[in-house]
Amino acid sequence: MRSTGVVLLIVLGLVPAGVFAAPVALHYAGIAFLNNGGSTDALFPLTRALVKETTTDQKRSVLERALLEKVRAVRNPSFTLSEEMGDFRDEAQALSLAFAVDWENVAVEKIASRYKTVVDLHAVILIVDFTRLKVIGSFPVAIQLIDTRAAAPTDADKLKLLRDLYLTDQYDVNIFSEYARTLADVEVKRNYGGYIRVTQVKVEDKALPMLPDASPAGRSSFETFVANSFSKLLAKNQKVSFLPYSKGQAIGQKMSAVFANGDVYNLEIPPADFSVEIDVRGFKKVELGKNNIKSAWVYGSYINLGIYESLTRHAYLDQRFKYGVVKEMSAGTEYVDDWTLFQESLFTLFDQLTRQFSAPNRDWIEEAAGTSDVMPKLKTLNQKLASFR
């Protein structure tokens, strides 16, 4: 059954291509899975199933072939790309390029007589030094699809949704296309000036009633969503490389990367120069007004954002912020998907807040933070981030 759902797309462009130094030689490493603990098959069941689907000549998986076609079309003066992996791990200063999946999630919710399926697919442009088994750079890509249908989706339906997001433009979004567009804008370097990483996400108890799944597993999934969403928007808006989020792992600890060809590596995540801590304090829905025709509601998200120098714990920012989106509803509306609107308010807060680091707007800051005293801190933070680009 073809979906009649709505598509919500997160497009993450990064550094505009400019004048670079001598191009860096990269080796194509294909698809990988960043394992934050647990079984890779359990964490990425649908993508892992798709990777096993091979082309007619059996030389590459269907996904690998589609990815390579997109990467071949990328024009970026900061690197050259060798398509064959060969024995690059034995080469001096060998760097490789991978499409690394770091989150796959399919959530189904029944709303009245309809079933809503939300598919989240997150990956990173992963640049690895295989001589040292060390992550050099990580740039995010993410898409989300919201699908609605009359019947509950089967496992086959879920697999088809993900296959379409990898291999088709049926929903006007393709994860490999977004990867290629982002790769075209990234400046590839052998070393970046500094690293930032979300090291902690807390969800306060008063926020739990608004979550669609407040179980320990649902709470953990939401924490990962928060970390990934903030990381990707900071990377986009501040043009910095961001280290992958690893729940429960210490800064600088190794991360398991499982490649589609079966190779497994424990990659060193370099120590983060800056640590980001996010406290989701709560959500609130407030009626602004109504008449016989419609009503207006504001959906608010409340957080505390801390950004610290990792070694000294010096706080460049430790501040509460809030943001609300307004939703107008026709009189007699029987059901409103509150959680989608809360997600929108949180995502918009992250987007606008990370833009404020380099282009602070006093009116926005006063509204979101309740004070303008944070302005000098944002200026200092921006100066530090400039050295990471």
N, C-alpha and C positions, 0 to 999 in steps of 0.2 A: 504493500500500500504506500503510495507516495504521500509524504508528509505535507501538511498544510501549516506547519508550525512557523514560528518566527525565528530568524537567524540573528544572533547577537555575535558580532565579530570583534575581537581584540586584535588590532593591527599594530605591531610594534616596530616602528622604524627606528634606526639608531643614528650613527654618525654619518653626516653627509660626506660622500666621497669627495676628496680634495686632492691636494698634491702630497704624495707620500714619498717615503724614502725608497731605496731599492726594494723591489717586491720580495716578499718572504715565500720560500718554496714550501708548499703544503702537499701532503699525501692524502688522497681520499680514503677515509676509513669507514665510510658507510654509516649504517644505523647501529646505535648502541642504546643500552638501557642503564640509567643511573639508579643503582639499587641502594635505597636508604635503609635497608634492613628487611629481612624476610625473603621469600621466594620471588624471583623475577617473574615467573609464570603467574604467581598470584597477584603481583602488583600491576602487571601489564598483560592480562590474559588475552585481550582482543588483538592488540598489536603483535604480540608474540604469535598468535595464530595466523595473522596475515603474513608475517615474515616467512612462515613456512610454505606459503604458496609460491611456487616457482614459475619461471617463464618456460616456454615450450622447449628451449634448448637446455634447460636445467642449470644454466650457468649462474643466474642471479635470481633472487626472489623478485616477485612482482613489485614489492615496495622498493627494493634496492634499485631496480631499473627505473622506476618513476622518479625517485630522488635524484639519481645520477643525471637524468635528462634535464631536470630543473637546474642542477648545479652547473652543468656544462654551459648553460645559457648565461650564467652570471658573468658580468664584466666589472672587475674591480682591480684597479692598478696596484693595490697594496699586496697582492699575492699572485703566485702562479700555482697551478694545481696539477699534480700527477694523479691519474685515475687508478693506477694499479698500486696496491699496497706493497707488494714485493717484500723485500727485506729491509724496509725503511727503519725498522727498530735498531738495526746495526749501523745506521748512518750517523755521522756526527751532526749534532744539532737538528735531528729529525723532528719535524712538527707534523702533526696530522690534523685533519678536519673531520669531525663526525656530526651527524644528526643524532643527538642524545635525548631520548624520551625521558622526562623526569616525573611526569604525572599523567595518568589516564584514569578518568572517572566517568561512570555512567550512573546517573541517579534517576529513579522513576518515582513519580508522585501522582496519586489519583486526585483529580480536582473535579468535583461534581461527577459528571458522566464521562469525563475525558481523562486521558493519561498524558502527563507531561514528562518528557525525557530530556534531561540536561546532560550533554556530553561535553566534558572538558578534556582538552588535549594540550599538554604543555611539553615543550622541548627546548633545547638550547643548542646554539652553535658552539660546539666544544672544540677548543684548540688545545692539543696535548703535546707535550714534549715526551716522546717515548724513551729517549735515552735516560731520562730521570723519572719516568712515570709520574709526571707532574702536570696538573692543569695550568695552562698559561692564560687562557681567556675563556669567558663564558658569557654568551649573549643570548637573551631569551626570545622565544617565539611562543605565542599562545593563541588558541582559538576556542570558542565556545559555541555550541549549537543547542538551541532550545526547540524541541520537536513536540507537537501535540497530535494525538490520534485517538480514535474511539476505543480501540482495544489495547490491552496491555501488551507492550512489546515483548516478543520472544527473544531468546538468546540469538537466534538467527537475525532478527530485526536489529538488535544492538550491534552485531558484527557488521551488518550491512551499513549502518549509520557511520561506523568508524571507517569502513572501507571507502565509503564515498568521500569522507573528509580527507583521506590520503590520496585517492586516485581520481576523483572527479571534481567538477565544479557545479554539481547539482544544486548545492545550497549557496552558491556564490562565494565559497570559501574553500581553500585547500591548504593544508598545513605545510606541504612541500613548497607551494608557491610563496607562502609567507616566509618560510625559511630562506628561499632564494632571494626574495626582495630585501630581507634584512641583511643577508650576507653581502649583497651588492653595496650596502652602505656602511659596513663595518670596516674600520681600519685595522688590519691584521698586523700585529707586532710580535716580536720575540719576547718582549717584556712590557708590561703595563706599569704605570706609575704607582698604583696602589690597588688594594682590593677591599670590597665592601661585602658584607654578608649578613643576612638575617640570622641571628643566632637563637632568638627566643620569641615565641608567640604565646600569649596567655589569653584565655577567654574567661572573663569573669562570670560568676554564677548568674548574675542578673541578665546576662546576654543569652543564656541558654534557652529560655522559653521561646525565643524567636527563631532558633535554628530548626530547620526541617528534621534534623536528626541529632538529638542531644545525647545519644549514647556515647560511651567512650570512643568507639570507632568513628562515629559521626563527628564528634568534637575534634578528634585527631585529624580527620580529613579536612575539616574547616580550617584548622590551624595551618595546615600545609597550603590550602588555597590562599589564605591571608598572606603567608610568607612569599609565595610565588607571585601573587598579584602585585604586592608592593615592590618586590625585586624587579619585576619586569617593567613597571612604570618608572622607577627610579633610573634603571638602565636606559630606557627610552628618553626620558626628559632631561637627564643630566649627562648622557653620552659617556657612561662609564661601564667597565666590565664588572659583572657581578658574580660572585662565587655561588655555586649551587647551595640551596638550603638542604640541610640534612638534619632531620628531627632527631634530637637526643644525642647528637655527636658533638664532640668538642672541636673547637677551632683548630684547623690544621690536621685533623684526623683523615685517614684514608677513606676513599669512597670506591665501592665496587662498580666497575663498568663492564657490562656484559655485551659483547659485540654480536651482531647477527650471525657471524660465521662461527660462533661458539667460543671465541677467545674471551678470557676473563682476566681483567687487570684490576689491581688495587691502586687507584690513582691518588696521589697526594694532593689534597686541597691546601694551597698555601695559606698561611695564617692571614686572617683578615686584619687590615689596618683599622677599619671601622667596623663596629658591631652595631646592628640594628635590633632593637627590642620593641615589640608591638604588643600593647595591652588593649584588647577589644573590651571596652568597658560596658557597652550595652547598645540597645536599639530602642527607638521610641516612635510611636505613631500618634500624631496629634491632629485633630480636626481643626482646620483654619476657619471654615464657614460653610454654609449651605443655603440653598433656596429650593424652590419647587422643581427646578430643572437639574441641578447638579450640586455636588459637594466637593470641597477641596481638602486634601489631607497632606501633611508633611511627614515624610519618612526620614528619620534622623539616625545617623551612626555616630558613635562616640568612641574615641580611642585615646590612648596615651602613646606618644612616639618618643623613644629614646635613641639617640645616636651617640656612640661613645668611641673614644680612642681605645682600642682593644687592650693594649698593655697597661695603660695608666688608669683606665676607666674615667678619664676626663670626659665630662658630658658636653658635647657641642649642642645638643638639643635634648630636652626632657620636658615635654609640654603636652597638655591635653588639647585635642582638637575635636571639632564636631562639624557635621555637614548634613543638610537635609535636602531631599528632592520633593517637589510638589506634584501630587497626582490628583487630577480632576476626574470625578466619577459621575456618571449619569444617575439621576434618581432612580431607585429601584434595582440598582446593580446587586445581584445576589451573591457574587463571589469576587474577591480581589486576591490576586497572588501576592500577598504581603512580602514574602521572602525575596521574590525577584526584585522588588522595589528597595528593600533593605540592602540587597547586594549592589544594586545600582548606586545607592547613596554612598556605600563604603568604597566602591571602586572609583567613583567620582572624587571622593575625598582624597584617596591616594594619588589620583592623577593630578588634581589641582594643587595638592600640598607639595608634591615633588617638583612641580613647576615653580613654586614659590622660592625654592632654594636659590635659583639663579635670577629670578625676576619677581621679587616680593612686591605684593600690592598691599598697601597699608589697610585699605578698606576690607579686603578679603581676610587678612590676618586678624584684624580686630573682630570680625564676625565669627571666624572659625576658632580662634584661640581665646577670645574674650579679652584680649589685651594686645597692645602694639609693642610691648616690652621685648617680644621675641625677635623683632626685626634685626637688631645687631647680631644676634646669634645666627640668624640665617645668612647674614653677610659673611661672617667668619666661616660658617660651614661651607658656603660656596667657594671661598678662597681655598679651602682644603681640598674640595672635590676637584678643583681646576688642576691640581697636581696629579690627579689620577687619570686624566683623560689622555 
